[in-house]
Amino acid sequence: MGLLLFASIATQITDQLWNDAFVATEYFGYFTIQSSLMNVVVLLVGGSLAWRSRVDPQLLTGVRMSVLTYAVVTGAVYNALLRNVVSDGFIGVGWPNEVLHVWAPIFIALDWILSPGRPSLAWKRLGYALIYPILWVVYALLRGTLTGFYTYPFLDPAQPGGPAGVALYVLGIAAFIGGLAAAAIAASHFRPRVLATEPAA
């Protein structure tokens, strides 16, 4: 899945370059792209470590928890709010979009639920999952204010909901990420029997 995510992003960039539609500052400004690149790294690192150890390092598990929430919120927000929005820009090859917004989030969620190598996470890790989304929202709003380009329509205060609508969307998504992080941490405490009975190293 890490390689498929990377191939999806590479395909989109190549397609846009071929059609003279690639703007790096816009493309890499999307939450979907940034979080997907994080997941490429986490999936490839996790996959390589799985060949050498039955139990994931605590640090990797904490990072996995955070990027899991980003993948799931990417899929949920896209399919709930953006799938039927008509784009006024370049529309390229379709399959990478489905990988980024549907298949990768499903895989990453199942990977967390089913992975036997996941150690338990402390509840204090919950707040870590919100650090990147908060920084990204600040960046996206500042950039939109300065350039007029908003990566997602629901962040544009010129839309019918106005600034209050933007605030509600941001707070709602932040609460969703927090809820996902809490669910992921809770799930990490249900250890498979193979790990629960394994002698301490």
C-alpha positions in Angstrom: 0.0 0.0 0.0 2.9 2.3 0.6 4.2 1.8 -2.9 0.6 2.1 -4.3 0.2 5.5 -2.5 3.5 6.6 -3.9 2.6 5.5 -7.4 -0.7 7.4 -7.2 1.0 10.6 -6.2 3.7 10.2 -8.9 1.0 9.4 -11.5 -1.0 12.6 -10.6 2.2 14.7 -10.8 3.2 13.2 -14.1 -0.3 13.6 -15.5 -0.4 17.3 -14.5 3.1 18.0 -15.8 2.2 16.3 -19.1 -0.9 18.6 -19.4 0.9 21.7 -18.2 -1.3 21.9 -15.1 1.1 21.2 -12.3 1.5 23.9 -9.7 3.8 22.5 -6.9 2.8 25.0 -4.2 -0.9 24.2 -4.7 -0.5 20.4 -5.2 1.7 19.9 -2.1 -0.5 22.2 -0.1 -3.4 19.7 0.1 -3.9 17.9 3.4 -4.5 14.7 1.3 -1.1 14.8 -0.4 0.9 15.8 2.7 -0.8 13.1 4.9 -0.5 10.5 2.1 3.2 11.2 1.9 3.5 10.6 5.6 1.6 7.3 5.2 4.0 6.3 2.4 6.9 6.6 4.8 5.1 5.0 7.7 3.8 2.1 5.7 7.2 1.3 4.1 9.1 1.7 7.4 6.5 -0.5 9.2 6.6 -3.1 6.4 10.4 -3.4 6.5 10.5 -3.6 10.3 7.8 -6.3 10.3 10.3 -8.6 8.6 12.7 -8.3 11.6 10.4 -8.0 14.6 7.1 -9.3 15.8 6.4 -6.1 17.9 6.5 -2.6 16.5 8.6 0.1 18.2 6.5 2.4 20.5 7.6 5.5 18.4 6.4 3.9 15.1 3.1 3.0 16.7 2.5 6.5 18.0 3.2 7.9 14.5 1.0 5.3 12.9 -1.8 6.3 15.2 -1.6 9.9 14.1 -1.3 9.2 10.4 -4.1 6.7 10.7 -6.5 9.5 11.8 -5.3 11.7 8.9 -6.0 8.9 6.4 -9.5 8.2 7.8 -10.5 11.9 8.0 -9.2 12.4 4.4 -11.5 9.6 3.2 -14.5 10.7 5.3 -14.3 14.4 4.4 -13.7 13.7 0.7 -16.6 11.3 0.4 -19.0 13.3 2.5 -18.2 16.8 1.3 -16.1 16.9 -1.8 -16.8 13.9 -4.0 -19.6 15.6 -6.0 -18.0 19.0 -6.1 -17.4 20.0 -9.7 -13.8 21.1 -10.2 -13.1 24.2 -12.3 -9.5 23.1 -12.7 -7.6 20.2 -14.3 -9.2 16.8 -14.1 -6.7 14.0 -14.6 -6.5 10.2 -14.4 -9.2 9.0 -12.0 -7.7 5.9 -10.3 -5.0 7.7 -8.1 -7.8 9.8 -6.6 -9.7 6.7 -5.5 -6.6 5.2 -4.0 -5.8 8.3 -2.0 -9.4 8.9 -0.8 -10.9 5.4 -0.6 -8.7 2.4 -0.7 -5.7 3.7 1.3 -7.9 4.9 4.2 -9.7 1.6 4.3 -6.5 -0.4 4.2 -4.8 1.8 6.9 -7.8 1.5 9.2 -7.9 -2.3 8.8 -4.1 -2.5 9.2 -4.4 -0.7 12.6 -7.3 -2.9 13.8 -5.8 -6.3 12.6 -2.0 -5.7 13.0 -0.7 -8.2 15.6 2.5 -6.1 16.2 1.0 -3.0 17.8 2.0 -2.2 21.4 -0.4 -0.3 23.7 -0.3 3.5 23.5 -0.6 5.9 26.4 -3.6 8.3 26.4 -1.3 11.3 26.4 -0.5 10.4 22.8 -4.0 11.6 21.8 -3.0 15.3 21.6 -0.1 14.5 19.3 -2.5 13.6 16.5 -3.9 17.1 16.5 -0.6 19.0 16.2 -0.1 18.6 12.4 -3.8 19.3 11.5 -3.8 22.5 13.5 -0.6 23.7 11.9 -2.0 22.8 8.5 -5.2 24.7 9.0 -3.3 27.8 10.1 -1.1 27.5 7.0 -4.1 26.8 4.6 -6.1 29.8 5.9 -3.1 32.2 5.9 -2.2 31.1 2.4 -5.8 31.4 1.2 -6.1 34.9 2.7 -2.9 36.0 1.0 -3.4 34.3 -2.4 -7.1 33.7 -2.7 -6.5 30.0 -3.3 -8.1 27.7 -0.7 -7.2 24.0 -1.0 -10.8 23.0 0.0 -14.1 24.9 -0.6 -15.2 24.6 3.1 -12.1 26.7 4.1 -13.1 29.6 1.9 -14.9 32.3 4.0 -16.4 33.7 0.8 -18.6 30.6 0.6 -22.3 31.0 1.8 -21.4 29.9 5.4 -18.9 32.6 5.8 -16.2 32.6 8.5 -18.6 31.0 11.0 -19.1 28.1 8.6 -15.4 27.7 8.2 -14.9 27.6 11.9 -17.7 25.0 12.3 -16.1 22.8 9.7 -12.6 23.1 11.3 -13.9 22.4 14.8 -16.0 19.5 13.6 -13.0 17.9 11.7 -10.7 18.5 14.7 -13.3 16.8 17.0 -13.5 13.9 14.5 -9.7 13.5 14.5 -9.7 13.6 18.3 -12.4 10.9 18.3 -10.5 8.8 15.8 -7.3 9.1 17.9 -9.1 8.1 21.1 -10.6 5.1 19.3 -7.2 4.1 17.9 -5.6 4.3 21.3 -8.4 2.3 22.9 -8.0 -0.4 20.2 -4.3 -0.6 20.9 -5.1 -1.8 24.5 -6.8 -4.9 23.2 -3.7 -6.9 22.6 -3.8 -10.2 20.6 -3.1 -13.3 22.6 0.1 -14.0 20.7 1.5 -10.8 22.2 -0.1 -10.9 25.6 1.5 -14.3 26.2 4.8 -13.5 24.7 7.6 -13.3 27.3 9.1 -9.8 27.9 12.3 -9.1 26.0 
